[in-house]
């Protein structure tokens, strides 16, 4: 009986020893798992920061660039037996232009301003742009992928006056302009702006880009 008692005591002590080691092992395993999770989390955050930095760097070097192309106006039906023309007194100037993303990353358009102006050209455009301080008059918010075009219609705020004849024939230095701006942001929120200004060439019957960086520029 004494031997049985000793055997049972030894088994009990062995069980306690095993339980103790299991507690230690489980504690070590929990600590190791926590350390592994912490290291993995730090590595994930570091990798994410690196990826965010690389994405930002890519967008900054390969940023979008919006360009205005193919500004056109619609012909007006002639009155009183006169032939159709692009410019006529008493009539609004209606037309359209294209915006194309020439960059390598998407652009989100946040605002567009477009105005039709006619004025006498005295060797250059006014120092103060006719649209200075005006809010955009074409409400649109859309994203353009690289190479994607967008058609934008426009119209003059006032009907053409009696200077239509001078603009049609190129007399007295009168010119018809379509001018304005397009504001947009890239995928990291950097604001950018494209300015455009095109004048009507009566001999070619098309709009020509104005050579003036205060009126024509791309960021």
For each residue, the residues with C-beta under 8 A, 3 or more apart:
1: 4 5
2: 5 6
3: 6 7
4: 1 7 8
5: 1 2 8 9
6: 2 3 9 10
7: 3 4 10 11
8: 4 5 11 12
9: 5 6 12 13
10: 6 7 13 14
11: 7 8 14 15
12: 8 9 15 16
13: 9 10 16 17
14: 10 11 17 18
15: 11 12 18 19
16: 12 13 19 20
17: 13 14 20 21
18: 14 15 21 22
19: 15 16 22 23
20: 16 17 23 24
21: 17 18 24 25
22: 18 19 25 26
23: 19 20 26 27
24: 20 21 27 28
25: 21 22 28 29
26: 22 23 29 30
27: 23 24 30 31
28: 24 25 31 32
29: 25 26 32 33
30: 26 27 33 34
31: 27 28 34 35
32: 28 29 35 36
33: 29 30 36 37
34: 30 31 37 38
35: 31 32 38 39
36: 32 33 39 40
37: 33 34 40 41
38: 34 35 41 42
39: 35 36 42 43
40: 36 37 43 44
41: 37 38 44 45
42: 38 39 45 46
43: 39 40 46 47
44: 40 41 47 48
45: 41 42 48 49
46: 42 43 49 50
47: 43 44 50 51
48: 44 45 51 52
49: 45 46 52 53
50: 46 47 53 54
51: 47 48 54 55
52: 48 49 55 56
53: 49 50 56 57
54: 50 51 57 58
55: 51 52 58 59 187 188
56: 52 53 59 60 188
57: 53 54 60 61
58: 54 55 61 62 105
59: 55 56 62 63 105 186 187 188 190
60: 56 57 63 188 190
61: 57 58
62: 58 59 103 104 105
63: 59 60 103 104 105 186 190 192
64: 101 103 104 105 106 107 144 146 184 186 192
65: 101 102 103 107 192 194 218 219
66: 99 100 101 102 103 107 109 144 182 184 192 194 218
67: 99 100 101 102 194 218
68: 71 97 98 99 182 194 196 198
69: 97 98 99 100
70: 97 98
71: 68 95 96 97 178 196 198 207
72: 95 96 97 206 207
73: 86 87 93 94 95 178 200 207
74: 86 94 95
75: 84 85 86
76: 84 85 86 87 88 91
77: 84
78: 81 82 83 84 85 88
79: 82 88
80:
81: 78
82: 78 79 85
83: 78
84: 75 76 77 78
85: 75 76 78 82 88 168
86: 73 74 75 76 168 200 205
87: 73 76 91 93 160 164 167 168 176 200
88: 76 78 79 85 91 160 164
89: 159 160 161 162 163 164 165
90: 159 160
91: 76 87 88 159 160 164
92: 155 156 158 159 160
93: 73 87 116 155 156 160 176
94: 73 74 153 154 155 156
95: 71 72 73 74 153 154 155 178
96: 71 72 151 152 153 154
97: 68 69 70 71 72 114 151 152 154 178 196
98: 68 69 70 149 150 151 152
99: 66 67 68 69 109 144 149 150 152 182
100: 66 67 69 144 147 148 149 150
101: 64 65 66 67 106 107 144 145 146 147 148
102: 65 66 67 147
103: 62 63 64 65 66 107 146
104: 62 63 64 146
105: 58 59 62 63 64 146 186 187
106: 64 101 143 144 145 146 186 187
107: 64 65 66 101 103 143 144 184 185 186 192
108: 141 142 143 144 184 185 186 187
109: 66 99 112 140 141 142 143 144 150 182 183 184
110: 141 183 184 185 191
111: 136 138 140 182 183
112: 109 136 137 138 140 152 180 181 182 183
113: 131 134 135 136 137 138 180 181
114: 97 137 138 152 154 178 179 180
115: 130 131 134 137 156 157 178 179 180
116: 93 154 155 156 157 176 177 178
117: 130 176 177 179
118: 160 161 163 167 174 175 176 177
119: 126 130 174 175 177
120: 172 173 174 175
121: 124 125 173 174 175 199
122: 173
123:
124: 121 212
125: 121 129 197 210 212 214 215
126: 119 129 130
127:
128: 132
129: 125 126 132 179 214 215
130: 115 117 119 126 179
131: 113 115 134 179 180 181
132: 128 129
133:
134: 113 115 131 137
135: 113
136: 111 112 113 139 181 183
137: 112 113 114 115 134
138: 111 112 113 114 152 154
139: 136
140: 109 111 112 152
141: 108 109 110
142: 108 109 150
143: 106 107 108 109
144: 64 66 99 100 101 106 107 108 109 148 149 150
145: 101 106 148
146: 64 101 103 104 105 106
147: 100 101 102
148: 100 101 144 145
149: 98 99 100 144
150: 98 99 100 109 142 144
151: 96 97 98
152: 96 97 98 99 112 114 138 140
153: 94 95 96
154: 94 95 96 97 114 116 138 178
155: 92 93 94 95 116
156: 92 93 94 115 116 159 160
157: 115 116
158: 92 161
159: 89 90 91 92 156
160: 87 88 89 90 91 92 93 118 156 163 164 167
161: 89 118 158 164
162: 89 165
163: 89 118 160 166 167 174
164: 87 88 89 91 160 161 167 168
165: 89 162 168 169 171
166: 163 169 170 171 172 174
167: 87 118 160 163 164 170 174 175 176 200 202
168: 85 86 87 164 165 202
169: 165 166 202
170: 166 167 174 202 203
171: 165 166 174
172: 120 166
173: 120 121 122
174: 118 119 120 121 163 166 167 170 171
175: 118 119 120 121 167 199 200
176: 87 93 116 117 118 167 199 200
177: 116 117 118 119 197 198 199 200 210
178: 71 73 95 97 114 115 116 154 196 197 198 207
179: 114 115 117 129 130 131 196 197 198 210 215
180: 112 113 114 115 131 195 196
181: 112 113 131 136 193 194 195 196
182: 66 68 99 109 111 112 193 194 196
183: 109 110 111 112 136 191 192 193
184: 64 66 107 108 109 110 191 192 193 194
185: 107 108 110 189 190 191 192
186: 59 63 64 105 106 107 108 189 190 192
187: 55 59 105 106 108
188: 55 56 59 60
189: 185 186
190: 59 60 63 185 186
191: 110 183 184 185
192: 63 64 65 66 107 183 184 185 186 219
193: 181 182 183 184 217 219
194: 65 66 67 68 181 182 184 217 218 219
195: 180 181 214 215 216 217 218
196: 68 71 97 178 179 180 181 182 215 216
197: 125 177 178 179 209 210 212 215 216
198: 68 71 177 178 179 207 208 209 210
199: 121 175 176 177 207 208 210
200: 73 86 87 167 175 176 177 206 207 208
201: 204 205 206 207 208
202: 167 168 169 170 205
203: 170
204: 201 208
205: 86 201 202
206: 72 200 201
207: 71 72 73 178 198 199 200 201
208: 198 199 200 201 204
209: 197 198 216
210: 125 177 179 197 198 199 215 216
211: 216
212: 124 125 197 215 216
213: 216 217
214: 125 129 195 217
215: 125 129 179 195 196 197 210 212
216: 195 196 197 209 210 211 212 213
217: 193 194 195 213 214
218: 65 66 67 194 195
219: 65 192 193 194
